[in-house]
Amino acid sequence: MTHLRKRMIEDLQLRGMGALTQQRYVRAVQQLAEHYGKSPDTITEEELRDYFLYLKNVKRWSRSNHCQGLALLSVSSELSSFYSESVQMFTGMS
């Protein structure tokens, strides 16, 4: 298990998330990494934006799924500052 994945799982545990929710969140980040073929902590803001456009336009994610995906990716403390601006940009949430 990578340090990043371990840290994300620990952060989810600290937030009181159950095992199934943890698995779903880890899977969402894994799918992002697989999409680009690299570690999620090396994905640029532009790549992240393109990925969400891909989910919306190609995979046809609904707004609720899209917001869930954004929330999933913002969980890890190592990634949250990077993604928080994107969450605000796509959902208007702070």
Backbone hydrogen bonds, N-H to C=O, Kabsch-Sander energy under -0.5 kcal/mol:
donor,donor_aa,acceptor,acceptor_aa,energy
6,K,2,T,-2.5
7,R,3,H,-2.7
8,M,4,L,-2.2
9,I,5,R,-2.5
10,E,6,K,-2.4
11,D,7,R,-2.5
12,L,8,M,-2.3
13,Q,9,I,-2.4
14,L,10,E,-2.4
15,R,11,D,-1.3
16,G,13,Q,-1.7
17,M,12,L,-2.4
22,Q,18,G,-2.4
23,Q,19,A,-2.2
24,R,20,L,-2.2
25,Y,21,T,-2.5
26,V,22,Q,-2.6
27,R,23,Q,-2.3
28,A,24,R,-2.1
29,V,25,Y,-1.8
30,Q,26,V,-2.4
31,Q,27,R,-2.7
32,L,28,A,-1.7
33,A,29,V,-2.4
34,E,30,Q,-2.8
35,H,31,Q,-2.3
36,Y,32,L,-1.5
37,G,33,A,-1.7
38,K,33,A,-1.6
42,T,39,S,-2.0
43,I,40,P,-1.0
48,L,44,T,-2.3
49,R,45,E,-2.4
50,D,46,E,-2.5
51,Y,47,E,-2.4
52,F,48,L,-2.1
53,L,49,R,-2.0
54,Y,50,D,-2.4
55,L,51,Y,-2.4
56,K,52,F,-2.2
57,N,53,L,-3.3
58,V,54,Y,-2.3
59,K,54,Y,-2.0
61,W,55,L,-2.7
66,H,62,S,-2.8
67,C,63,R,-2.7
68,Q,64,S,-2.1
69,G,65,N,-2.7
70,L,66,H,-2.2
71,A,67,C,-2.5
72,L,68,Q,-2.8
73,L,69,G,-1.9
74,S,70,L,-1.0
74,S,71,A,-0.5
75,V,72,L,-1.2
79,L,76,S,-0.8
80,S,76,S,-2.3
81,S,77,S,-0.6
83,Y,79,L,-2.5
84,S,80,S,-2.4
85,E,81,S,-0.7
87,V,83,Y,-2.8
88,Q,84,S,-2.3
89,M,85,E,-2.3
90,F,86,S,-2.5
91,T,87,V,-2.4
92,G,87,V,-0.5
92,G,88,Q,-1.9
93,M,87,V,-0.7
